[in-house]
Amino acid sequence: MGYRILETDDIPGYLHERGHWADVSDIHVREVSDGNMNRVFLASSADGTRSLAVKQALPWVRVAGPSWPMSPERADAEARAYEQVARVAPDKIPAIHGYDADNYALVMEDMSDLEVLRTVLNEGAPYGPDTSARIGEFVAQLAFATSDFGMPSAERKALIATSVSPELCKITEDVVLSEPYIEHEHNHWLPELTDLAAAFRADARLRTEVADLRHTFMTSAQALLHGDLHTGSVMVGEREGAPVVRVFDPEFSFVGPIGYDLGLYWANVLVSEQRARELGTSTDHADQLTLSWQAFETEFRRLWPTRVDTFFDDAYLDRFLSRVWTDSVGYAGTEIVRRIIGFAHLTDLTTLPDPVPASRRALLLGRELIVRREELASPEHIRALV
């Protein structure tokens, strides 16, 4: 059977056909699609003791419809990413029960008992003691395992070949690393930010530094990335009295610069802090960049003795981590900028009573992170800017 777009009424039969559910009369289904790209359904038993999620990639961007076509093959990248992460960090992703390559559909753990991290933060709650550290560990574990340090050369070459994602990479190259710095129909911003948007387009130094980051994104195949690691792709909560952190939606996954994943998360951390400052609700925001970097570095160094190519010695590790740090700082800046004067904005800012002051501060911070990334050598240097 060929590809078909699933509707709510199709899910009971679909789960039965795929061997995930025996009694179709026992299923209650509701659509909970929330992101920009895909459709998501939750199926639960009548007594509430069992539930599954079904996520399907559509042949277009969900929020735009057929006017913005998009290959559903992005689901292949997501399934491959989950497969890789499951080998090294299974506790940090939802359990995957099956992938239907014909219909570009994943059947996975129901995470409706958890909350999206961005929603939690927007409501004024803290990150908690573990969230950012777990994100740092997640990036380190996935990055090391899929790098030349953690994977034999032949396997790495095969991973790079199977993980090529030209359509989604082109979106990042354009929407994140190009369009905000030129005249483009995708861009929009608050009228009060018109002066900064124009200044950024005219800023030759800024454009050159972004071009450098863009080229690194296009050419540096360091490790498998999540590719879209922000506070909207992290679920948090508590199960059996223990904190839970789950990273999801790795459909932009490809082999690229490790700093891109860290940078996207840091950008969202820094913007969330601006929101909290504006509302006077700041709790533990100031520590999150430091916590994630420390956890990333600690985990990467812990894994280092297991490297498959021992030609890379301990002295090289210091140099490598320094480069990852610098890239991360720069990519954090580009993510902040594009989320304010580019195509897709953040509710962290847009839902503020007056989003202008926080947006201006964040934009100016983003520029500093991009153009001064070489000299901002530690979390303390960034704290001095915030």
N, C-alpha and C positions, 0 to 999 in steps of 0.2 A: 504494500500500500504506500502511495506517495505522501508527500507533505500535506497536512491539513491543519488549518487554524482551529484550535480547540476552543469551544465555548463551555460555559458553566455546565450545561446539561450533558456535555460529552464526557466529563471527567469521571463519573462513576464507571461507565463502560470502559473508558480508556485504562483506568487503574486495574480493572478486572482483566482486560486483555493482556496487560503487561505483567500480570501475576502478582500485583501488589495488594489486591483486595479480593476476598472471596465472595462476600455477600453484598451485591450492589444495592440492595434495598436498605442497607445499613449506613449509607454514606450521605452526609449533608455537605454541600459544596457552596463556597462563596468566593467571589473574585475579590482579591485584595491588591490589585496592581497599583503601585505607587510611584515607581521610578519612571524615567523617561523612555526606556527602551522596550520593556518586555511585559508580558502578562503573567500574573501569578494567581494561582487558585489554592485555597485551603480545603482539604477534605477531612472530615472528622466523622467518627462513629456516633450513633445516636446517643450512647451513654457517655460520650466524651472521653473514653479511655484510650482511643487511638486516633492519630491524625497524621497526615502527610501534606506536603506542599508540592505543587506542580508548577514549574516555571517554563514558559515557552517563549522562544525568540520569534518575533514576528518579522515579515519581510519588509518592514518599514520601522521608523522610529514611532513608538506607540503614541507619544503625545502630539505628534505631527500628522500621523496617518499616512496614507499612500502617497501624499505629496512629497514625502522625504523617504524614498526607498532605502533599505539597508539590508544587506544579506543576512539571513538568519544563521549563517554559518558561524557567527560570533559565538553561538552556543557551543560549538566544537571547542573553541578556545577556552571557554569557561570550564567545560568538562575536563579538558586536559589539565588545566591549572588545578582543579580540585584533586585530580588523580595524583599530581606531583606533591601537593601540600599534604595529602592524606598519608604520605609515606614518612613525613618528617614532623608535621605539626597537626595531627588529626584532632587534637583538642581545641583547635582555634578556628575550625570551619564547621559548617553544618554537616551532618552525616548525609552522604549521598547514597540513595538506594538504587539508582539506575539512571542511565542516559539513553534516550531514544534518538539516535542520530538521524533517522528518517524524518522525524517531526521536530527536531531541534528542541527537545523537551527534557528537562531534568526532574526527577522525582527525588525529593529530599526531605530532611527533617523539618518539621513544623517548628518555627521559632517564634510563634505568635505570643508565647509567654515572655519573650524578651522585648526590649525596646531599642529603636534606632538611637545610636549615641547622640546624633545631632538633636533629635527631639528631646532627649533627656537634658542636654545642655541648654537648649533654648528655653526649657521650662525652669531653669535656674538651679538644677541639681548639679552636684559635683561629678567629676570623672570617677572618683573613688581611687583606692590605692593601687589597683592592679591594671587598669585598662590600658594606659599608654605603655606600660612596661610589657604587657602581653603583645601589643602591636609591634614594639621594637623587636621582641623575640620572634614574632611571626616573620617579619621581614628578614631577619638574620637567618632563620632556619631555612626558609625557602630560597633565599639568595645563595647561601653557602652550598646547599645541596645541589643546586642547578648551575653552579659556577664551575670554572675550570679547576677550582680548588677541591670541590666535593664530588665531581663527576668525571669519569674517564673521558679522554678527548673524543673518542669515536661516538660515545653516547651523547656528548655535548653537541656535536655537529648534527646529530640526528634530531636532538631537541630543538635546536635553532631552526632546522628545516621545517619541522612539523608545527612550530609555534609562530611562523610568519603570519602576520595579521595586517596586510597592507591597508585594508579599508578603515579599520579602527585606528591604526597608527596614524593614518592621514588625517583623521578627525583631530587627534591630539596635536599633530604638527601644525594644523591650521588653527583650530579653535583656542588652543592654549598657548602655542609658541609662535604665532604669527599675527592672526587677525586683530588682537587688541592694540597692536602697534601700527596699524594701517587703517585707512578708510575702508570699512567693510559693512555690508548690510546686516550681518549678524550682531554687530556691536550695539549696545544700548547702555545708558547710564542715567543716573539722576541728573536733572538739569543743573543742579548746583555743583556737579563734578565736571562740567564741560571744559573748564579751564585746565584741569589736570589731564583729562583725556586728550586734549589738544597738545598739551605740553609733552605727554608721553610719546605721541606720534612724531613730534618734532625733535625728540631727544636722541641725537645720533649715538651717544655713548650707550644709552639704554638699549637701543635697537641692535647695536653690535653685540652687546653681552647676551641678549636674548637669542640672537642668531647663533652664537657659540653654544648656548644650551640646546638650541634646536638641533644643531648638527650633532652634538653628543647624543641626544635622544635618538637620532636617525642612524647612528653608526656604532654606538658602544653596546656590544652584546655581552654584558657582564653576567647576567643571570635572568631567570624567569621572574617577571614582575606580576604583581596583581594588576597594575596598570590604571587603577581608578580608586586608590586607597584613601578615602576621605571619611569624615565622621558619619556620612550617610550610608556607608557600606560596612558599618560595624554595629553589631547587636550586642547589647549588654543586659545584665540582669543577675538573678540569683536562682540557683537550683540546689535544693537540699542544704541550704545554709551556706553555700559556697558561691563566690562571684563567678560569673560566666562571661566570656568575651568570645564572640564569633565574627569572623571576617567573611563576607559573602560578596557576590556579584563580581567575580574576576573575569568578566567577559572581554575586557580590554587587555587581557594578559598577552604578553609577548616577551621575547628575550631582549632586554635593554639595560640602561644604566640603573644600578641599585638605588642611587640617590633620588630617582624619580618617585618611587613609592614613599620613601621617608619624607621627601619634600611635600608631596600632596597632603600627607597627614599633618605635617607641621603647619602648613598654610591654614588648614581648617582649625587647628589648635589656636593659632594666633588670631584668626578672625573671631573665633568664639570668645577669646579673651577680651577683644575690643567690645563685643556685645555685652559681656558681663560687666566691664568697666562702665559702659554707658548706663547700664541699669543699676549699678551699685550692688550686684549680686556675686561678684568675684569670690570664689572660694579657693579651689586648688588649681586654677587655670595656669598660674605662673610656672608651675613645676613640670608641666606635661612634656614639653619639648626635651627638657633635660632627662626626664625619666625614660622616654622612648629611646633617646640616643644612648644613654647608659646601658639600657637593656640590650639594644642592638649590638653595641660594641662588646659587651660582656659575653653575649651568646656567640658572636662571631669568633671571638678569641678562644672561647671554650672549645669550639669545633675545629679550630685551626690545626691542632696536632693530628687530626684525622685526614688531612688533605692528601689527595692521591698523587700530587706532583710535588715532591719535597724540594724541588729546585727553588721554589718560592719560600724564602726563609723568614724568620721572625722580623727582621729589619724591613723586609718588603711589606709585611702585614701593616706596619705602622704607616708606611707611605700609602698603601692602598686605602686604608680606613680614612686617612686624611683627605684623599680625593673623593671618597664617598661623602664625607661630611660637606666638603665644598660644593659638590653637585647638589646635595640635598638642600642646602641653604638657597642656592640659586633657583631650583625648581619650586621651592616654597614661595619665593617671590613671584614667579610667573603664575602660579596658581592663584595667589591673592589678587593679582592684577586682573586676570581674566574673569574672576568671579565678581568683579565690580564694574568693569567697563567692557567686558566681553559678552559672550552669548548667554551663558547660564549663570544666574546669580544665586547667592546663598540666602536662605531664610534667616540665618543668623543675623543678617543685616537688614533684609527687606521687611522683617516683621517688627523692627524697632519703631517706637513712636516717632522718632526723628532719626532716620538712618544716616543723615549726612555727616555729622561729626565723626562717628566711628568709621564710616566708609572712607573719609578723607585720611584719617590716621592710618587705616589699613593700606590704602593705596600708596601712601608715601613710604610706609614700612616695606611694602613689596618692592618698590624701586630700590631701596637701600640694600635689601637682601640680594637682589640681582647684581647690582653694579659693585657692591663691596664684598661679595662672597669670599674672595680670596683673603681678605683681612679679618673677616668675622670668624675667628678660629675656634670658638667655643660657645656653648650655650650662654655663658655669662656675657659675651660680647653682644649676642642678640637681645638678651634681657635689657641691656643698656639702651637699646633702641626703642623698646616697646613702651 
